Amino acid sequence: MTTLDEPVQVEEEQQPISGLALVPRGPQGQKPADYRSDQEVRWCPGCGDYIILSTVQAMLPTLGLQKENLVFVSGIGCSSRFPYYLDTYGMHSIHGRAPAIATGLAVARPDLSVWVITGDGDALSIGGNHLIHALRRNVNITVLLFNNRVYGLTKGQYSPTSNQGMVTKSSPLGAPDAPFNPVSLALGAEASFVARALDSDREGLADVLRQAAEHRGASLVEIYQNCPIFNDGAFDVLKQPGSDRHLVRLVPGSPVGLGELDDQGRHSHLVVREGGALRVVARDEADPAQVLVHDPADPDPTTAFALSRLSTQDLSHVVTGVFRAVSRPAYDDDVRRQGEDASKASPPDLEDLIFDGDVWSVPSHRGASA
């Protein structure tokens, strides 16, 4: 584990990185502590945001970027305090509108690595439209969606990811809504990079965050994050001994499985295809021809979407890792290219522009009474 004062060396062969190719490189030997601001970190004791912040601060030096070219944009919510605690540029913006502001930054400044910090309420309620269109457009931004399945900052109302029937201050008889699956939503919006991680899994979270940053295009990482005040223990089943029977950890090129490993490193249960659906079966019941081998680079999102539906709201099965990582043109690259092409063209004659297309004359009515 990297400490806050341990220098991080960046290997030369890792550069340039396609998703960060236009971002200026920083000095060697950056430390996680270099990304710690002078602001006092203030979340509730036990909040999962602390470990996410620590993991991000430890991961950023490995990207090898100039700190001045990193920007974190947040909306409104507990997670949105994040930019204060990083020694980078940042903006605490408007409720749900962080993806829109980040889009403008990405288009105007290709030399920036642009991040969005948001929560399940901020991103999926008031900010839902902004999020899905940023993903659809494939803007070169990295979205970290902290999901604690409740509104924390506004004191415990149910959110778009709360379990149906959850009793909160705004749902004393139980939440009537069917919850969103953020990974399914992102895949449905054709995001080119989609992943999920746990706040307590520092190694897995750091690996996913680095891949998301290096990806060129829209990246969304859903992070299961505990709220100790209003939804404490929501993800405890994934953090206790025996959690392997619930967790499906995606590894590219490997069979998709879960459960305890045998002495040959094989899972006790595997994910198989049955028709157009996926199902979890015991290893000795699995048809080898039907066992799913993970391929996040598959251009067809159908299998990735099916994997996202394998995750259950009651956490009996939860899929983590990178669901999808495909290459397609980034919106901001295309917008800048259009501007460059337009600037090279000869400017049209003003009179030709005025009289181009459908025009008509308005006759004079001299002498008409007012």
N, C-alpha and C positions, 0 to 999 in steps of 0.2 A: 504494500500500500504506500502511495506517495504521501509524504508529509508536507505541511505548508511551507517548510523551509528547505526542502530538498530540490536541487537544480534538476531540470528536466532537459535531456539532450534530444535534439531532433535529428533524425537520421537523414542524410542528404538524399538518399534514394527515394524518400517519401515526397520529395518536392519536384516540380510543382504539383499541386493537387487540383484535379479538374474542377471541383466545385469552388475552390479558393484560388484559382490560377491568376486572377486579376488583383488579388489582395497582396499588398506589400509584405515581404517576409520580415520577421522580427529578429532580434539578436538571439544567439545561442545561449543556453544556460538560464532561460527564464524559469522562475519558480512559481508554484501555486500561490505563494504569499504575494507575488507581484500583482496578482489579480484581486487582492483583498483591499477594499476601500477603507477610508478612515471612519465610516459610519458604524455605529453600534448596531449589530444585528438584533432585530427585535421581532421574534415570533413567539408564540406560546411554547412553553417548555414541552419537549417531546414532539414538536411538529416535524413532519417529514421534510419540510422545506430546508431545514438545516443540513441534512445529509446531501440533498440535491445540490445546494449551493456549494458545499465542500467538494463534491464530485466534479462539478463544473469548473471550479477554481483549479482543481488538480488536472483536469483534462485540457484546459485552454493552452497551457504552455506547450503541449505536444503538437499543437497545430502550427506552431512556429510563426505566428503572425505579429505584426505591429499592433500593440494594444490600442493605438489611436485609430485603427481601422476596424475595430470590433464595436458593434452597436447592439444594445439590448433594448427592445421596445416592449413595454408591458401595458396592460389595460388597467382594470380595476379589480382588486381582490387581494387576498393574503399573498398569493404568489407574485403579485405585481409590485411588491416592494423590492424584488430581486435586483433591478438596475442600481439601486442605491448601494448595494453591498459588493458590487464589482467595480474594480478600478479600470473601467472602460467608458466609452461614451454610452449614453442611454437616455431613455425617455419614458416617463410615467405618463401614459397617454389617457385616452378616453375609454369608457366602458365598452368593450367589445370591438373597438376600432383599431387595435394594434396591428392586425394584418394589413389594413388599408394604409396606415402610416409606413409600415415596413415595405410595402409595395413601392411607394413613392421613393423611399430611400434606395431600394435595390435598383430601380430604373435610373435614378439620377446619379448614383454613385456606385459604379461597378467595382470600385476599389475597396468596398466595404464587405465585411462578413456580417450579415443582418440576421438577428435572432428575435423571435417573438416569445415572450413569457406570458402564459395565460393559464386560467383555471377552467374547470368544467362549466362553471356558470358563465364566466366572462366569454369563453370561446363558443359555447354551444347554445346559449340562450340569446342574449342581446347581440352577440357577435357571430351568430351562426352563419349568416349570409356572407359576411366578410371572410370568414374562414374558408368556407367551401369554394368561394370564387378565387381566393388566393391559391388554393390547391389545384383547382381546375385549370387556372392559367399557367401553373407551374412556375410561379415566381421564385427566384433564387433566394429563398429565406428558409430558416430553420425554426420550426414551431415546437416549443416544449409545452405540452398540455398537462398540467398538474391535475390529476383526477382524484379528489377525496370524496366524491359522491355527496357533497353537501356545500351549501354556501357558508363559508367560514367567517369572512369579514363582516357580513351583515347579520351574523348571529344565528345561524343554524336553520335556515329555510331549506326545503328540499330542492335539489338541482336537477338539470336534465339527465344526470347519470345516476340519481338516487334509485334504490330498489323500489319497485312498485309496492305500496303498502307501508313504506317507511314513515314512522311517526316523527314529525318535526314540529317546530313552532308554527309553520305555515300549513302543516298537514296533520292536525291533531287526530284525525280519524284514519290516517294512512295516505301516503301519496297516491293519487289516482292515475298518474301518468305512466306510460311505458317508457323506460329509459333508453337513451341513445347508447350505442356501442361506438365510441369514437374512432376505433380502427376501421370498423365497417363503413362509417360515414366518410372517412378519408379515402378509402379505397373506392367507394362509390363516386367520389368527386374526382377520381383519376389522379390522385396524388402519385408522384413518381417515386417517393420514398416514404414508407410507413413502418413504424416500429412501436413496440411496447416494452417497458422496463419497470422494475420495482424500485422504489426509493431506497430500500435497504440492501439491494444488490449492487454494491459500488462497482464491482468489476464489470458486470453485465451492462449497467447503466452507462459507465464511461465508454465502453466499446460502442454501444449504440449511438451515443452522442457524437463520438468522433466520426463514425460513418455518416451520420446525418449532416454534419458540418461539411464533410468532404464531397457530399453529393451535390451536383449542379442541378438546381431545380427546387421544387417545393418539398421540404422534408417535414414530416410530422412525427413526433415521438410522444406517445401517451405514457405518462409516468404515474403508476399507482402510488398515492401519497397519503399517509395517515393524518387525520385531523384529530388530535387527542381530546379536544373539547366537545365537538359537536357530532363526531362520528368515529369515536375511538375504537380501534380494533377491527375496522372494516376489512382489513386485508391480513389479519393475523394468521389465518389458515394457511397463507402462502409463506409465512416466515417461521413457522414452528417446526420442530422435528417431524419428519414424515411428510413434509410439503411436496416432496417429489411425486407423490401420487396425484397431485393436482396440477403440477407445472409441466407444460410442454415448452421446451427450450429449442427454438429453431436454429439449426445449423445447416448452412448451405451444403448441398451434396450429400447429406446424411438422411437416413430414415427418420421420420417424425415419430417420436415416442415420448413416453412418460413413465413414471414409476421407478422403483429401485433398480439399480444396475446390478447385473450378475457379475461373476468373476471374469467375464469376457467383455465387460463394459456395455452390455446390451440391456435395453429397457425391458421392464416386465410387461409393458403394454405398448402397442403400436397404433398409429393412425392409418386406416385403410380407406380406399375409395370403394364405395358401393353405389353404383349408378352415378348420379350427379352429386352425391353427398359424401361426407366424411364421417367415419365412426371410429371410436376407440375400442380396441379388442385386445384380449390377452395374447401374448406373443405366440403361444402354441396354437392359437385359433386363427392366426393371420395367414392369409394366402400371400406368399411372397410376391406374386404378380400384382397384388392390389396394394401393397405397402407404399405409402406416399413418401417420396424422396423430395426434400425441400429445394425449390429453385426460385429464389427471390427475383431473379432476372427474367422470369417468364413474362413476355409482353402482355399476355392475356391475364387480367387480374382475377379471373374466375376462381382459381385455386386459392389465391391469397384471401379472397373474400370468404370462401368456404372455411378456411382456417380461422378467420376472425369470428365466424359464427360458431365455431367449436368452443370458443370461450363462453362460459356461462355466467350469468349475473350472480349466481350463488357461489361462484368460485370453485365448483367441483372440478372444472377444467379451466385453465387459464393459459393462453399461448403468449409467450414472450419472445423477444428477438426481432429481427427484421423480416417483415412479411413481404415487402416489395421494394425493389431497388432497380429501376429501369431508367434508361436514358431517352429523353425526348427534349425538343427545343425548350429553352427557358424563356418565359414571357419577356423578361427585362432585356435579354439579349436581342430578341426579335424587335422590340420597340426601339432600342438604340440603333439597330441596323436600319430600320425604316427611316429614322431621322437622318442618318448618314447618307442614305440613298437620295432622300429628298433634297438634302443640302447640295448634292453634286449636280442635280438637274438644273437646267437653265430656268431662271425665274420667268413665269408667264407674263405676257403683256396685260396690264391692268384693265385696259378697255376690253380685251378678249375675255377676261374673267367676268367682267360685269355683264357682257352680252352673250355669255355662253349659256346654252340650254334654253329653257322656256322663259321668254321675256315678253312683256306686253307694254303698250303705251297707254298712259292715262291722258285722255284728251282735256284740253283747257276749256273751262266754262266761264269765259270772261263775261262780265255783265250780269251773272246770276246773282240773285238776291241772297243775302246772308241768312 
